[in-house]
């Protein structure tokens, strides 16, 4: 059976996920490890975020997530958004840029980002959720209240945004 050419392996996913679970990082963090592998920029950023094998350093993690995002890595994009929303590793919170990044990750069909927005949106700040609704409104797919509550109307808008013709 031919193996996928992906630079990420299931074994690396499993190891990283187990490491993150063991240090309590995954519970409600809004951070994705689904596409992280220790040898990638995004994987090194995750290590810097939790201090696994390296000194914990949110500033370094943000720098690595930015590089991973620039390379088009969906998990790097998602995790950079989470850092900007929480204000970790950055001079100030930036929910507007975080919302832009999440929309970018959603366009890339990042399943973790989709699940976060549709099933675990409370892990994100209300300011971020409002910005997301504004951006969905500006894209012409949302006409509900801009209140930061991601109800069925917002989830329908997220689906419409993902499935729109570009």
NORRAZI-V71107 format. One record per residue. N is the residue number from 0. RES is the residue in one letter. PSI is psi in whole degrees, 0 to 359 (999 if undefined). D_FIRST is the distance of its C-alpha to the first C-alpha in Angstrom with 1 decimal. Layout:
BEGIN
[[N RES PSI D_FIRST] [N RES PSI D_FIRST]]
END
This chain:
BEGIN
[[0 X 130 0.0] [1 X 134 3.8] [2 X 153 6.5] [3 X 150 9.6] [4 X 6 12.6] [5 X 142 14.8] [6 X 354 17.3] [7 X 136 17.5] [8 X 155 15.3] [9 X 319 15.6] [10 X 316 17.2] [11 X 321 19.8] [12 X 311 20.5] [13 X 314 21.1] [14 X 313 23.4] [15 X 318 25.3] [16 X 316 25.9] [17 X 320 27.1] [18 X 315 29.4] [19 X 322 30.8] [20 X 318 31.4] [21 X 333 33.1] [22 X 7 35.6] [23 X 26 36.2] [24 X 326 35.0] [25 X 333 33.0] [26 X 104 35.7] [27 X 16 37.2] [28 X 337 36.6] [29 X 3 35.1] [30 X 144 32.7] [31 X 137 29.0] [32 X 7 26.5] [33 X 328 23.5] [34 X 27 22.4] [35 X 138 24.1] [36 X 142 22.8] [37 X 332 25.5] [38 X 358 24.9] [39 X 163 25.5] [40 X 316 29.0] [41 X 321 28.4] [42 X 319 27.3] [43 X 324 30.4] [44 X 317 32.5] [45 X 320 31.4] [46 X 320 32.4] [47 X 328 35.7] [48 X 320 36.3] [49 X 351 36.0] [50 X 27 37.1] [51 X 106 34.1] [52 X 350 34.2] [53 X 164 36.6] [54 X 136 40.0] [55 X 125 39.9] [56 X 101 40.9] [57 X 327 40.6] [58 X 316 41.9] [59 X 318 39.1] [60 X 315 36.5] [61 X 317 38.0] [62 X 318 38.0] [63 X 321 34.3] [64 X 322 33.5] [65 X 317 35.5] [66 X 318 33.5] [67 X 320 30.2] [68 X 318 31.7] [69 X 331 32.9] [70 X 356 29.3] [71 X 19 28.4] [72 X 116 26.6] [73 X 323 27.1] [74 X 324 27.4] [75 X 319 29.9] [76 X 312 31.8] [77 X 311 32.0] [78 X 326 33.1] [79 X 318 35.6] [80 X 317 37.0] [81 X 320 37.3] [82 X 318 39.2] [83 X 322 41.5] [84 X 320 42.2] [85 X 341 43.1] [86 X 8 44.9] [87 X 128 43.0] [88 X 7 42.9] [89 X 160 44.9] [90 X 325 48.6] [91 X 156 48.8] [92 X 147 46.8] [93 X 76 45.5] [94 X 333 44.4] [95 X 312 44.7] [96 X 324 42.2] [97 X 318 40.0] [98 X 319 40.1] [99 X 316 39.3] [100 X 319 36.2] [101 X 319 35.0] [102 X 323 35.5] [103 X 315 33.4] [104 X 321 30.6] [105 X 320 31.0] [106 X 330 30.7] [107 X 4 27.4] [108 X 37 26.4] [109 X 112 26.3] [110 X 321 25.8] [111 X 317 27.7] [112 X 318 30.6] [113 X 314 30.7] [114 X 321 30.9] [115 X 315 33.5] [116 X 327 35.7] [117 X 338 35.4] [118 X 341 35.4] [119 X 37 36.7] [120 X 338 39.0] [121 X 347 41.8] [122 X 348 39.9] [123 X 153 41.0] [124 X 156 44.7] [125 X 325 46.9] [126 X 317 47.6] [127 X 314 44.0] [128 X 322 43.7] [129 X 315 46.8] [130 X 320 45.5] [131 X 315 42.2] [132 X 319 44.4] [133 X 316 46.6] [134 X 324 43.7] [135 X 322 42.3] [136 X 314 45.9] [137 X 331 46.2] [138 X 355 43.0] [139 X 18 44.8] [140 X 357 42.6] [141 X 131 44.7] [142 X 12 48.3] [143 X 188 48.9] [144 X 143 50.8] [145 X 84 49.8] [146 X 0 50.3] [147 X 6 47.1] [148 X 113 46.2] [149 X 81 42.7] [150 X 188 43.5] [151 X 323 42.0] [152 X 323 43.6] [153 X 320 41.9] [154 X 320 38.5] [155 X 320 39.0] [156 X 321 39.9] [157 X 315 36.7] [158 X 318 34.7] [159 X 321 36.9] [160 X 314 36.5] [161 X 321 32.7] [162 X 1 32.7] [163 X 159 35.6] [164 X 135 35.5] [165 X 999 35.6]]
END
